[in-house]
Amino acid sequence: MTDARGRIIVGVDGSEASIDAVRWAVGQARLTGSDLEVLTSWHFPSQYAEWVADEIDWDAQARALLEDSLASVHIEKDMNVTRTARPGHPAAVLTDASSSADLLVVGSRGHDGFTGMLLGSVSTHVAAHAHCPVVVVRHRES
């Protein structure tokens, strides 16, 4: 354990599965008294021309995604929640962040998933390479 309170990291990309992962992680943090870090990442897409990418504030967009993702999740006022946006590929950022966590939570598939797949590339990568236990939350259609 990183400290007496514990630390849960949840990866968010704005997909329904990642919102479900945030809900699950909030509940787990509440049950265990753990601190919660909601983490998203961004990376410069290789298909963008450099001059176009310079006009986009990637960090601001990532932080807006964090806030939008948290808007539909009830977080108690006394819960310690950190919001983090980091540059890099999501699989690498989450795996790296897991070295200081007690638990890593991700959605089963993000925006780039193919219909019918149970796990996406990021969730598969972190399940295999994280430095702590991983929970993969599967989104179920209503």
MARVEXPA-266861 format. One line per 3 residues: number of its first residue (from 1); their letters; for each residue y, x, z of N, C-alpha, C, O. Coordinates in pm, 1 decimal, padded with zeros to 6 digits. Each point is the difference from the previous one (the first is absolute). Layout:
NUM	A	Y,X,Z,Y,X,Z,Y,X,Z,Y,X,Z | ... $
END
This chain:
1	MTD	-00117.5,00082.9,00000.0,00117.5,-00082.9,00000.0,00124.6,00087.8,00000.0,00001.9,00104.2,00065.6 | 00101.4,-00144.5,-00137.9,00121.6,00079.5,-00008.0,00083.5,-00008.5,00127.2,00065.4,00098.3,00034.9 | -00064.5,-00208.6,00034.3,00067.0,-00014.1,00129.4,-00061.7,-00119.1,00071.7,-00093.2,-00062.3,-00050.9 $
4	ARG	00145.3,00030.7,00168.9,-00058.4,-00107.6,00079.7,00008.4,-00135.3,-00069.6,-00085.6,-00085.8,00021.4 | 00187.4,00065.9,-00104.1,00017.6,-00129.2,-00066.6,-00085.7,-00013.5,-00124.6,-00037.5,-00111.6,-00036.0 | 00006.3,00218.1,-00029.2,-00070.9,-00008.7,-00126.3,00096.4,-00021.3,-00115.2,00115.2,-00038.5,00020.0 $
7	RII	-00163.4,00063.8,-00140.7,00085.3,-00010.9,-00118.8,-00081.1,-00054.8,-00116.4,-00102.7,00056.2,-00038.1 | 00150.1,-00165.5,-00016.8,-00062.9,-00061.6,-00116.6,00097.8,00013.5,-00117.0,00118.6,-00030.2,00013.2 | -00169.7,00075.5,-00126.7,00079.3,00006.8,-00122.8,-00056.6,-00102.5,-00097.2,-00121.5,-00009.9,-00017.2 $
10	VGV	00210.2,-00066.3,-00046.2,-00042.6,-00096.0,-00101.5,00076.6,00029.1,-00128.5,00122.5,00012.3,00000.6 | -00196.2,-00001.4,-00110.4,00059.2,00025.1,-00130.6,00040.1,-00129.7,-00067.2,-00074.1,-00098.2,00002.1 | 00193.4,00099.0,-00062.3,00053.6,-00120.8,-00063.9,00046.1,00033.0,-00141.1,00066.2,00101.2,-00023.0 $
13	DGS	-00102.5,-00188.7,-00072.0,00052.3,00013.7,-00136.4,00059.3,-00131.2,-00051.3,00037.6,-00010.2,-00116.8 | -00029.5,-00088.9,00203.7,00055.8,-00129.4,-00038.8,-00102.4,-00099.3,-00051.5,00032.5,-00117.0,-00020.0 | -00154.9,00161.1,-00001.8,-00104.4,-00091.0,-00048.2,-00042.6,-00094.5,00112.6,00026.2,00026.0,00117.4 $
16	EAS	-00092.0,-00135.5,-00154.8,-00047.9,-00094.9,00100.7,-00100.0,00065.1,00094.3,00000.1,-00028.4,00119.8 | -00085.9,00115.9,-00173.2,-00097.1,00068.7,00085.2,00069.0,00090.7,00101.2,-00045.3,00011.6,00113.9 | 00154.7,00052.8,-00154.6,00069.2,00087.0,00095.3,00075.1,-00080.6,00105.9,00013.5,00045.6,00113.5 $
19	IDA	00035.3,-00163.8,-00148.4,00063.9,-00087.4,00098.8,-00105.3,-00046.3,00100.9,00026.9,-00005.6,00120.0 | -00146.3,-00027.3,-00168.7,-00110.1,-00035.3,00090.4,-00034.5,00117.7,00090.7,-00030.8,-00019.2,00117.6 | 00035.9,00140.6,-00171.5,-00027.4,00119.6,00080.0,00104.6,00016.1,00109.8,-00033.4,00037.6,00112.4 $
22	VRW	00159.9,-00065.7,-00144.3,00105.8,00006.9,00101.8,-00026.5,-00102.6,00109.7,00011.0,00031.6,00118.5 | -00045.9,-00153.9,-00157.0,-00029.2,-00103.3,00100.9,-00113.5,00045.5,00091.9,00008.2,-00015.0,00121.9 | -00113.6,00070.3,-00181.0,-00114.6,00045.4,00079.4,00042.6,00114.0,00092.4,-00036.0,00001.4,00117.7 $
25	AVG	00112.0,00093.6,-00170.5,00043.3,00115.4,00079.1,00092.5,-00042.2,00114.1,-00009.0,00055.4,00109.5 | 00097.1,-00151.6,-00133.0,00087.4,-00051.1,00105.7,-00085.1,-00060.4,00111.9,00025.0,00024.8,00117.9 | -00125.1,-00103.9,-00155.7,-00089.8,-00058.6,00100.6,-00076.1,00105.7,00078.0,-00016.1,-00011.6,00121.5 $
28	QAR	-00030.2,00113.3,-00189.7,-00074.5,00108.0,00066.6,00092.0,00079.3,00092.3,-00039.6,00036.6,00110.7 | 00161.8,-00010.0,-00155.4,00096.1,00071.7,00084.5,00032.4,-00081.4,00124.6,00014.5,00055.3,00109.0 | -00003.2,-00185.7,-00125.4,00026.5,-00087.9,00113.6,-00116.7,00004.9,00099.4,00021.2,00008.6,00121.0 $
31	LTG	-00143.2,-00014.1,-00172.6,-00118.4,00002.0,00086.8,-00017.4,00132.2,00074.0,-00040.6,00001.9,00116.2 | 00071.3,00107.7,-00183.4,-00025.1,00131.9,00057.6,00122.0,00064.0,00063.9,-00011.5,00103.6,00065.5 | 00128.8,-00164.1,-00083.8,00122.6,00059.3,00052.3,00043.9,00122.5,-00077.9,00074.6,00083.3,00051.5 $
34	SDL	-00119.8,-00071.9,-00173.6,00032.4,00116.0,-00083.8,00135.8,-00014.2,-00065.9,00049.6,-00110.7,-00021.2 | 00010.0,00225.6,-00010.8,00118.0,00002.5,-00085.0,-00046.5,-00023.6,-00143.2,-00114.0,00031.3,-00034.5 | 00201.3,-00086.3,-00048.6,-00035.1,-00030.9,-00138.2,00099.1,00067.2,-00093.8,00121.3,-00009.2,00018.6 $
37	EVL	-00174.4,00076.8,-00119.3,00083.7,00054.9,-00106.0,-00037.1,-00069.8,-00129.8,-00115.4,00003.6,-00042.7 | 00213.3,-00066.8,-00019.6,-00019.1,-00065.0,-00129.5,00051.5,00098.7,-00103.1,00117.6,00036.4,00000.7 | -00206.1,00006.3,-00089.0,00027.4,00112.4,-00089.7,-00015.5,-00041.0,-00145.5,-00098.1,-00063.8,-00038.2 $
40	TSW	00196.0,00101.3,-00041.4,-00011.5,-00015.7,-00144.7,00038.5,00132.2,-00063.6,00061.6,00085.3,00063.7 | -00097.7,-00069.5,-00187.8,00034.9,00123.9,-00069.7,00047.9,-00033.2,-00140.2,-00020.2,-00110.2,-00050.9 | 00082.5,00206.2,-00007.9,00048.0,-00014.3,-00137.3,-00016.4,00134.3,-00069.4,00007.2,00105.8,00062.6 $
43	HFP	-00029.0,-00112.5,-00190.5,-00005.6,00124.3,-00077.0,00063.3,-00023.7,-00136.5,-00001.2,-00110.8,-00053.7 | 00054.8,00215.9,00001.5,00066.3,-00003.2,-00129.2,-00103.2,-00026.4,-00108.3,-00084.5,00085.5,-00026.5 | 00089.8,-00202.2,-00036.6,-00097.9,-00031.7,-00104.2,00016.7,00093.6,-00120.0,00110.9,00017.8,-00050.2 $
46	SQY	-00218.5,00040.1,00005.7,00006.1,00098.2,-00108.4,00045.9,-00060.7,-00132.3,00048.1,00072.7,-00086.9 | -00061.7,-00203.8,00069.6,00039.7,-00061.4,-00126.0,00150.7,-00023.2,-00009.5,00049.3,-00034.5,-00107.3 | 00025.0,00052.5,00216.4,00145.2,-00015.7,-00002.1,00065.8,00129.3,-00047.4,-00041.9,00109.8,00036.7 $
49	AEW	00143.1,-00124.6,-00116.8,00080.4,00116.1,-00037.8,00079.3,00043.4,00122.8,00039.3,-00083.9,00081.1 | -00016.1,00211.1,-00066.9,00067.4,00052.4,00118.3,00137.7,-00063.8,00020.1,00037.8,-00030.1,00113.2 | 00036.6,00009.3,-00220.5,00133.4,-00057.4,00014.7,-00003.9,-00143.7,00048.7,00093.1,-00044.2,00067.4 $
52	VAD	-00198.6,-00030.1,-00099.8,-00015.1,-00136.5,00049.6,-00037.3,00003.1,00147.5,00053.9,-00077.5,00079.1 | -00145.7,00166.2,-00041.2,-00045.9,00008.4,00138.1,00111.1,00042.4,00094.4,00000.9,-00040.0,00116.4 | 00092.9,00120.6,-00165.1,00111.5,00043.2,00084.6,00092.2,-00114.7,00037.9,00071.5,00008.5,00099.8 $
55	EID	-00072.4,-00114.9,-00177.5,00086.1,-00114.7,00026.9,-00062.2,-00097.6,00100.0,00066.1,-00094.6,00042.9 | -00189.6,00116.0,-00006.2,-00071.4,-00090.1,00090.2,-00007.8,00064.8,00138.0,-00038.8,00116.2,00012.3 | 00075.1,-00190.5,00090.2,-00011.9,00047.1,00137.4,-00138.7,-00041.4,00050.2,-00016.6,-00107.0,00058.7 $
58	WDA	-00082.2,00193.2,-00082.6,-00139.4,-00029.8,00031.7,-00019.3,-00025.4,00148.9,-00074.6,-00090.0,00038.6 | 00142.0,00169.6,00045.7,-00015.1,-00015.8,00143.8,00055.3,-00135.8,00044.9,-00062.5,-00067.9,00081.4 | 00177.7,00028.3,-00132.9,00058.5,-00129.4,00036.0,-00090.6,-00114.7,-00043.8,-00015.8,-00098.3,00072.4 $
61	QAR	-00043.5,00111.0,-00190.4,-00091.4,-00104.6,-00046.5,-00123.8,-00007.9,00088.8,-00048.5,-00109.2,00029.6 | -00002.8,00225.2,00013.3,-00116.5,00001.8,00088.0,00033.2,-00063.2,00135.1,-00080.5,-00074.9,00055.2 | 00197.8,00104.8,-00002.5,00040.9,-00057.6,00128.9,00021.5,-00151.8,-00011.6,-00030.9,-00074.0,00093.4 $
64	ALL	00082.9,00028.2,-00205.8,00014.8,-00143.8,-00022.7,-00136.5,-00067.0,-00006.7,-00017.6,-00110.6,00051.0 | -00079.1,00177.0,-00113.6,-00136.7,-00052.4,-00005.8,-00057.4,-00012.4,00140.9,-00066.3,-00098.9,00031.4 | 00091.4,00198.3,00053.3,-00046.2,-00006.6,00139.2,00056.4,-00123.5,00069.4,-00073.7,-00075.6,00063.2 $
67	EDS	00202.9,00055.9,-00075.2,00063.8,-00114.3,00066.2,-00050.7,-00132.3,-00055.7,-00024.7,-00093.6,00076.0 | 00009.0,00084.9,-00207.5,-00053.3,-00121.7,-00061.0,-00142.5,-00026.8,00048.8,-00036.5,-00114.6,00026.1 | -00042.8,00219.3,-00014.0,-00138.9,-00014.2,00044.0,-00008.4,-00046.2,00145.0,-00090.6,-00074.6,00036.8 $
70	LAS	00184.5,00118.8,00044.4,-00001.1,-00036.4,00141.5,00062.5,-00136.8,00026.6,-00019.1,-00057.1,00107.4 | 00092.8,00004.9,-00203.9,00072.3,-00125.8,00019.9,-00092.4,-00116.9,00032.4,00039.5,-00090.5,00073.5 | -00160.0,00090.4,-00126.1,-00090.8,-00113.1,00021.6,-00098.9,00023.8,00113.9,-00091.3,-00079.9,00020.8 $
73	VHI	00109.1,00188.9,00052.3,-00092.6,00034.6,00108.5,00074.3,-00010.1,00132.0,00108.8,00055.5,00014.7 | -00167.0,-00126.0,00081.1,00063.2,-00013.5,00131.8,-00026.4,00127.4,00081.1,-00114.5,00036.4,00026.6 | 00222.6,00029.0,00011.2,-00009.4,00119.9,00083.8,00077.1,-00029.0,00128.4,00118.0,-00034.7,-00003.3 $
76	EKD	-00185.8,00049.4,00114.6,00064.1,-00025.5,00128.7,00108.0,00103.6,00026.6,-00011.9,00115.5,-00040.9 | 00117.4,-00157.8,00109.9,00115.3,00085.4,00023.3,-00033.4,00126.0,00078.3,00063.1,00103.6,-00020.9 | -00160.5,-00110.1,00110.2,-00032.7,00116.5,00081.8,-00097.0,00096.5,-00068.8,-00033.9,00103.9,00056.6 $
79	MNV	-00010.8,-00137.3,-00177.7,-00092.9,00087.6,-00072.1,00076.3,00116.5,-00063.0,00104.8,-00019.5,-00061.6 | -00158.0,00139.7,00077.3,00062.3,00119.2,-00056.4,-00047.5,00016.9,-00144.4,-00113.3,00041.4,-00024.4 | 00201.3,-00073.9,-00071.4,-00033.9,00006.3,-00142.3,00095.4,00096.8,-00070.0,00122.1,-00013.8,00007.6 $
82	TRT	-00180.7,00111.2,-00075.4,00076.5,00096.1,-00078.9,-00021.2,-00032.3,-00146.9,-00111.5,-00030.5,-00042.2 | 00218.6,00037.3,-00035.3,-00007.4,-00022.0,-00144.6,00023.4,00133.8,-00068.4,00100.1,00066.9,00025.2 | -00194.8,-00027.8,-00113.4,00009.0,00130.8,-00064.4,-00022.2,-00012.7,-00149.3,-00093.4,-00066.7,-00044.6 $
85	ARP	00179.8,00131.2,-00032.4,-00017.1,00011.7,-00145.2,-00002.2,00149.1,-00031.7,00091.4,00073.4,00037.6 | -00195.7,-00029.2,-00106.8,-00014.1,00141.7,-00033.1,-00027.6,00016.9,-00148.9,-00066.7,-00083.3,-00061.4 | 00118.1,00190.7,00004.3,-00034.3,00028.9,-00139.6,-00143.1,00052.5,-00008.6,-00047.7,00069.0,00090.1 $
88	GHP	-00019.0,-00102.5,-00198.5,-00135.1,00049.7,-00024.1,-00093.0,-00111.9,-00041.5,00033.9,-00117.9,00009.3 | -00151.7,00156.7,-00055.0,-00100.3,-00098.3,-00039.0,-00053.6,-00068.0,00125.9,-00025.2,00067.6,00099.7 | 00007.5,-00199.8,-00101.9,-00042.8,-00072.0,00120.6,-00126.6,00055.9,00065.4,-00005.7,00010.6,00122.5 $
91	AAV	-00094.5,00024.9,-00200.7,-00124.3,00051.5,00058.0,00024.7,00128.7,00077.8,-00052.4,00017.7,00110.0 | 00131.7,00071.5,-00166.8,00029.5,00127.5,00067.1,00088.8,-00020.9,00121.9,-00024.0,00060.9,00104.3 | 00125.1,-00144.8,-00115.0,00091.9,-00025.0,00111.3,-00074.9,-00063.1,00117.6,00017.8,00042.1,00114.3 $
94	LTD	-00100.7,-00141.9,-00141.5,-00074.7,-00065.8,00107.0,-00103.2,00092.6,00062.8,-00016.7,00001.0,00121.9 | -00052.4,00076.5,-00204.2,-00098.6,00093.6,00053.4,00067.1,00103.0,00089.3,-00049.9,00030.7,00108.3 | 00161.5,00022.2,-00152.7,00074.1,00096.8,00079.9,00047.5,-00063.1,00131.5,-00014.5,00060.3,00106.3 $
97	ASS	00070.2,-00179.6,-00113.3,00050.5,-00067.8,00119.3,-00111.9,-00031.7,00099.4,00024.1,-00007.0,00120.5 | -00144.3,-00011.9,-00170.0,-00112.0,-00036.6,00087.2,-00035.5,00110.0,00100.0,-00068.9,-00026.5,00098.5 | 00114.8,00149.5,-00122.5,-00032.4,00109.5,00091.3,00064.5,-00018.3,00137.6,-00043.3,00062.1,00097.1 $
100	SAD	00145.5,-00146.1,-00087.8,00064.8,-00023.4,00129.2,-00018.0,-00144.3,00047.6,00075.0,-00047.3,00085.4 | -00173.5,-00021.7,-00140.0,-00021.9,-00140.9,00034.0,-00135.1,-00019.3,00067.8,-00091.0,00081.9,-00013.0 | 00081.3,-00191.9,00085.1,-00127.7,-00040.3,00058.8,-00074.4,-00094.7,-00092.7,-00122.0,-00013.6,00008.7 $
103	LLV	00196.6,-00052.3,-00098.1,-00058.7,-00095.4,-00092.5,00091.7,-00012.3,-00120.6,00122.2,-00002.0,00014.0 | -00181.5,-00006.3,-00132.2,00072.6,-00022.0,-00124.9,-00047.8,-00132.4,-00058.4,-00120.4,-00023.8,-00010.4 | 00214.1,-00062.1,-00027.5,-00033.0,-00132.1,-00054.1,00061.3,-00011.4,-00138.9,00117.7,00030.4,-00019.7 $
106	VGS	-00198.4,-00074.5,-00076.5,00047.3,-00020.7,-00137.1,-00058.0,-00129.7,-00054.3,-00100.7,-00050.5,00049.5 | 00165.9,-00002.2,-00151.7,-00054.4,-00114.9,-00070.8,-00109.3,00045.1,-00095.2,-00005.8,00116.8,-00038.3 | -00079.6,-00208.8,00000.8,-00113.5,00035.8,-00086.0,00041.8,00035.8,-00141.2,-00062.5,00084.8,-00063.6 $
109	RGH	00166.2,-00147.6,00014.5,00047.7,00027.9,-00136.2,00149.7,-00018.9,-00002.9,00053.2,-00092.6,00061.2 | 00014.0,00179.9,-00132.1,00144.4,-00012.3,-00014.9,00035.9,-00062.9,-00131.8,-00081.3,-00068.2,-00062.4 | 00203.0,00091.3,00020.8,00049.3,-00057.5,-00125.2,-00071.3,00054.5,-00123.1,-00004.7,-00067.2,-00103.0 $
112	DGF	-00050.9,00187.6,00111.8,-00060.9,00061.1,-00117.5,-00149.6,-00028.7,-00012.4,-00066.0,00054.2,-00088.7 | 00012.4,-00138.0,00175.6,-00143.4,-00025.4,-00001.3,-00043.2,-00085.5,-00117.5,00077.9,-00078.4,-00054.3 | -00203.1,00095.1,00016.4,-00057.3,-00082.9,-00105.2,-00064.2,-00121.8,00065.0,-00066.1,00012.6,00103.1 $
115	TGM	00084.7,-00129.2,-00161.7,-00055.8,-00122.8,00053.6,-00150.8,00015.3,00017.5,-00069.9,00048.3,-00089.0 | 00021.9,-00090.2,00204.7,-00142.9,00005.3,00028.2,-00041.6,00122.6,00079.9,-00108.9,00001.6,00057.4 | 00192.8,00100.7,-00052.5,-00034.3,00118.2,00078.8,00019.8,-00032.1,00147.5,00098.5,-00063.8,00037.3 $
118	LLG	-00191.7,00107.6,00046.5,00014.2,-00021.2,00143.4,00093.0,00101.9,00061.7,00074.7,-00032.3,00092.3 | -00077.9,00155.9,-00141.9,00084.6,00106.4,00052.5,00079.7,00061.3,-00113.2,-00048.6,00013.3,-00112.3 | 00171.3,00023.7,00143.3,00082.7,00069.6,-00096.4,-00014.3,00149.9,00016.8,-00071.0,00046.2,00089.4 $
121	SVS	00137.2,00029.4,-00173.6,-00011.5,00145.4,00004.3,00058.4,00058.5,00127.9,-00054.9,00096.4,00053.5 | 00164.4,-00151.9,-00003.4,00061.0,00052.3,00122.9,-00090.0,-00028.8,00120.0,-00026.9,00089.9,00079.8 | -00019.5,-00213.1,-00066.2,-00085.2,-00032.3,00114.9,-00130.8,00077.7,-00004.6,-00051.0,00041.0,00104.2 $
124	THV	-00003.4,-00020.4,-00222.3,-00121.9,00080.0,-00012.2,00026.4,00144.3,00041.9,-00080.2,00059.9,00071.6 | 00192.1,-00004.6,-00116.1,00033.4,00138.8,00033.7,00019.2,00017.2,00150.2,-00057.6,00091.2,00059.3 | 00137.6,-00177.5,00003.1,00025.4,00018.6,00142.4,-00124.4,-00026.2,00083.4,-00019.3,00064.5,00103.0 $
127	AAH	-00065.1,-00157.3,-00145.1,-00124.5,-00023.8,00074.0,-00088.3,00123.9,00000.3,-00071.9,00025.5,00096.6 | 00077.3,00050.6,-00204.1,-00083.1,00120.9,-00010.8,00065.3,00123.5,00060.8,-00071.0,00091.5,00041.8 | 00203.6,-00085.8,-00035.5,00066.9,00125.7,00035.6,00091.6,-00005.4,00121.9,00052.7,00103.9,00039.7 $
130	AHC	-00031.9,-00218.8,00020.2,00092.1,-00010.2,00113.7,-00051.5,00081.0,00118.8,-00119.6,00026.6,00012.1 | 00212.2,00011.7,00074.5,-00030.4,00079.8,00117.9,-00024.0,-00087.2,00123.2,-00013.6,00051.8,00110.8 | 00008.3,-00182.3,-00129.2,-00021.9,-00094.2,00109.7,-00078.9,-00118.5,-00056.6,-00018.8,-00009.0,-00121.3 $
133	PVV	-00026.9,-00080.8,00207.0,-00066.7,-00120.4,-00051.4,00094.0,-00081.0,-00090.2,00121.7,00000.3,00018.0 | -00181.7,-00069.3,-00115.0,00075.2,-00079.1,-00097.9,-00052.8,-00143.0,00001.2,-00120.9,-00023.1,00003.2 | 00213.7,-00072.3,-00005.7,-00034.2,-00140.7,-00017.9,00056.4,-00041.6,-00135.0,00118.3,00019.9,-00027.9 $
136	VVR	-00204.0,-00077.8,-00055.8,00043.3,-00052.0,-00129.9,-00002.8,-00151.5,00009.5,-00105.7,-00059.6,00020.9 | 00221.0,-00002.3,-00036.2,00014.0,-00144.5,00013.9,-00004.9,-00062.4,-00138.5,00079.6,00033.5,-00087.7 | -00173.2,-00123.7,00069.7,-00015.0,-00066.2,-00129.8,00080.5,-00128.5,-00002.4,-00008.9,-00082.3,00091.1 $
139	HRE	00087.9,00066.2,-00197.0,00077.5,-00123.1,-00018.1,-00092.0,-00109.1,-00052.4,-00076.2,00020.9,-00094.4 | 00084.5,-00135.9,00156.2,-00077.8,-00115.6,-00045.6,00096.3,-00104.5,-00053.1,00095.7,-00038.6,00067.0 | -00122.5,-00005.9,-00187.6,00083.6,-00104.5,-00059.6,-00014.7,-00127.2,00081.0,-00109.4,-00032.9,00045.9 $
142	S	00219.6,-00038.6,-00028.4,-00003.6,-00126.2,00078.5,-00055.3,-00112.4,-00081.4,-00010.4,-00112.4,00048.9 $
END
